[in-house]
Amino acid sequence: MMSQPQDYGKWYWCIKVPEAVSPSGEIYVYADEVGSSAHGDLILRREGAEHVGVNLALSAGNWISVYAASLIDGSGVAVGWWKGDTERG
């Protein structure tokens, strides 16, 4: 049985990235935890009874921001309004 993206974490995240990383400027990832290294690398992890691992890591300079995203439209679930991000893809 093939796994589904949501099998890799409880939470859905949007990562804003430079267009050189993703032409849309965004990457959407499921993960249980988001953190950064002392060098500014972004690390999204999966944690569970049977699995612990890195879902995605982006080196410093290859990500701009990260937020918990809505499964409906990708907008920030805890963001009331973000003047710099008014367009949805």
C-alpha positions, 0 to 999 in steps of 0.5 A: 500500500502506498503512503499518502502525504498526510501519513508523514505528519499531523500538521500541514505547513506552507514554506515560502521559498525563492522561485529558484527553489520552486517556481510557485514560491511555495512548498506544502509539507506535512510534518509534526514539527518544524525547527531550524538549525543554528545555521538557519537551515529549516527542518520539518520532522515526522514523529510517532510511535514507530517513525522519527525522521526528517520529511524535508530540510532546506538549507539557509537561504533557500526558504523565506518563511513557514506557517501552519497552512489550511488544507482548504486553500493553503492560507495561514491558519493562525494568520489574521491578515498578511499584507505581503501575501494577498494572492492565493495560487 
